[in-house]
């Protein structure tokens, strides 16, 4: 709700309407759905030539995903389903102080439900826009970027959990 309070008037109404339409058009995670494990896959970032950055993204996103899916992990689940959160790209614009309303961080990711044989049963794509101003400006850039990526991870985990189909 904090996001809506920071937007004013028509922008907040339009955003709330769009979010409601998106949320209403996708299936919600079924009650009691469990995964044997949840893993973060940053191989697209490694393949793009950013192995060190991929490791940073994985360390920032993993706690967010673990927190969001803590109630959905059951290592003894006989179906053996795994959830793979694949990070496709991360975009952190420079925080210049010019126009805060137009500066958002973005992360493209997808939640894959994978069976025990390694077959992908479903793919849930998510684009996560989060205000670039989620971290105080007086922090070192490495700490600030880590916090910003973690915020993107929280957003992605929330929407992946909400949109996953039941199996």
C-alpha positions as CSV (number, residue, x, y, z in Angstrom):
1,X,0.0,0.0,0.0
2,X,3.0,2.3,0.5
3,X,3.3,2.6,-3.3
4,X,-0.2,3.8,-3.7
5,X,0.2,6.5,-1.1
6,X,3.2,7.9,-2.9
7,X,1.3,8.3,-6.1
8,X,-1.2,11.0,-6.4
9,X,-4.7,11.3,-7.9
10,X,-5.2,9.8,-11.3
11,X,-1.8,8.0,-11.3
12,X,-2.7,6.1,-8.2
13,X,-6.2,5.3,-9.6
14,X,-4.8,4.1,-12.9
15,X,-2.1,2.1,-11.3
16,X,-4.5,0.4,-8.9
17,X,-6.9,-0.4,-11.8
18,X,-4.0,-1.9,-13.9
19,X,-2.8,-3.9,-11.0
20,X,-6.3,-5.2,-10.3
21,X,-6.8,-6.2,-13.9
22,X,-3.4,-8.0,-14.0
23,X,-4.1,-9.8,-10.7
24,X,-7.6,-10.8,-11.9
25,X,-6.4,-12.3,-15.1
26,X,-3.9,-14.8,-13.7
27,X,-4.4,-17.8,-11.5
28,X,-3.4,-17.5,-7.8
29,X,-1.1,-20.0,-6.1
30,X,-3.2,-22.8,-4.8
31,X,-3.5,-23.2,-1.1
32,X,-1.2,-25.9,0.2
33,X,0.9,-26.1,-3.0
34,X,4.4,-27.1,-2.0
35,X,7.8,-27.5,-3.7
36,X,10.6,-29.7,-2.9
37,X,13.0,-26.8,-3.3
38,X,13.2,-23.3,-4.6
39,X,16.4,-22.1,-6.4
40,X,17.6,-19.0,-8.0
41,X,19.0,-19.2,-11.6
42,X,21.2,-16.3,-12.8
43,X,22.7,-18.2,-15.7
44,X,21.2,-15.7,-18.3
45,X,23.3,-13.0,-16.6
46,X,26.4,-15.2,-16.7
47,X,25.8,-16.0,-20.4
48,X,25.6,-12.3,-21.1
49,X,29.1,-11.9,-19.7
50,X,28.4,-10.8,-16.1
51,X,29.4,-13.7,-13.8
52,X,30.4,-11.5,-10.8
53,X,27.2,-9.4,-11.1
54,X,25.1,-12.6,-11.4
55,X,26.5,-13.8,-8.1
56,X,25.6,-10.4,-6.5
57,X,22.1,-10.7,-7.9
58,X,21.7,-14.2,-6.6
59,X,22.9,-13.3,-3.1
60,X,20.4,-10.3,-3.1
61,X,17.4,-12.1,-4.5
62,X,17.7,-15.5,-2.7
63,X,16.6,-14.2,0.8
64,X,13.6,-12.4,-0.7
65,X,12.5,-15.6,-2.5
66,X,13.1,-17.8,0.5
67,X,11.0,-15.4,2.6
68,X,8.2,-15.3,0.1
69,X,8.1,-19.1,-0.3
70,X,8.9,-20.2,3.2
71,X,5.4,-21.7,3.7
72,X,5.6,-23.5,0.4
73,X,8.8,-25.5,0.8
74,X,8.4,-29.2,1.7
75,X,11.6,-31.2,1.0
76,X,9.6,-34.5,1.5
77,X,7.0,-33.6,-1.2
78,X,6.6,-36.8,-3.2
79,X,5.8,-35.0,-6.4
80,X,9.3,-33.6,-6.5
81,X,8.3,-30.3,-8.0
82,X,11.0,-27.5,-7.9
83,X,10.5,-23.8,-8.4
84,X,13.2,-22.1,-10.3
85,X,13.3,-18.4,-10.2
86,X,15.3,-17.4,-13.3
87,X,16.6,-13.8,-13.4
88,X,16.8,-12.7,-17.0
89,X,18.0,-9.1,-16.6
90,X,18.4,-6.3,-14.0
91,X,18.4,-2.6,-14.8
92,X,19.5,-0.1,-12.1
93,X,19.5,3.4,-13.5
94,X,21.9,5.9,-12.0
95,X,20.3,7.8,-9.2
96,X,20.9,11.4,-10.4
97,X,18.3,13.2,-8.4
98,X,16.7,14.7,-11.5
99,X,13.2,13.2,-11.7
100,X,12.5,10.6,-9.1
101,X,9.1,9.7,-10.5
102,X,10.5,8.4,-13.8
103,X,13.5,6.5,-12.4
104,X,12.6,2.9,-11.7
105,X,14.7,-0.2,-11.3
106,X,13.6,-3.1,-13.4
107,X,14.1,-6.9,-13.2
108,X,12.8,-9.4,-15.7
109,X,12.4,-12.8,-14.2
110,X,10.4,-15.9,-14.6
111,X,9.2,-18.6,-12.2
112,X,9.5,-22.1,-13.6
113,X,7.8,-25.2,-12.1
114,X,10.0,-28.1,-12.9
115,X,9.1,-31.8,-12.2
116,X,11.3,-34.5,-10.8
117,X,12.5,-35.4,-14.3
118,X,13.6,-31.9,-15.1
119,X,10.7,-31.1,-17.4
120,X,9.4,-27.5,-17.3
121,X,5.7,-27.7,-16.5
122,X,5.0,-23.9,-16.5
123,X,6.7,-20.6,-17.0
124,X,5.5,-17.5,-15.2
125,X,7.1,-14.3,-16.6
126,X,7.4,-11.2,-14.3
127,X,8.6,-7.7,-14.9
128,X,9.4,-6.0,-11.6
129,X,9.5,-2.2,-11.5
130,X,10.6,-0.7,-8.2
131,X,11.4,2.9,-7.4
132,X,15.2,3.4,-7.7
133,X,15.0,5.4,-4.5
134,X,14.5,2.4,-2.2
135,X,17.9,2.9,-0.5
136,X,19.4,5.9,1.2
137,X,21.6,8.0,-1.0
138,X,24.5,8.2,1.6
139,X,25.3,4.5,1.4
140,X,28.2,3.1,-0.7
141,X,27.0,2.2,-4.2
142,X,27.6,-1.6,-3.6
143,X,25.3,-1.6,-0.5
144,X,22.7,0.6,-2.2
145,X,22.6,-1.6,-5.3
146,X,22.3,-4.7,-3.2
147,X,19.3,-3.2,-1.4
148,X,17.8,-2.2,-4.7
149,X,18.2,-5.7,-6.1
150,X,16.7,-7.2,-3.0
151,X,13.7,-4.9,-3.4
152,X,13.3,-6.2,-6.9
153,X,13.6,-9.7,-5.7
154,X,10.8,-9.1,-3.1
155,X,8.5,-7.8,-5.9
156,X,9.3,-10.6,-8.3
157,X,8.8,-13.3,-5.6
158,X,5.4,-11.8,-4.6
159,X,4.1,-11.8,-8.2
160,X,5.5,-15.2,-9.1
161,X,3.9,-16.7,-6.0
162,X,0.6,-15.0,-6.9
163,X,0.6,-16.0,-10.6
164,X,1.9,-19.6,-10.4
165,X,-0.7,-22.1,-11.6
166,X,-1.7,-25.0,-9.3
167,X,-0.1,-28.5,-9.9
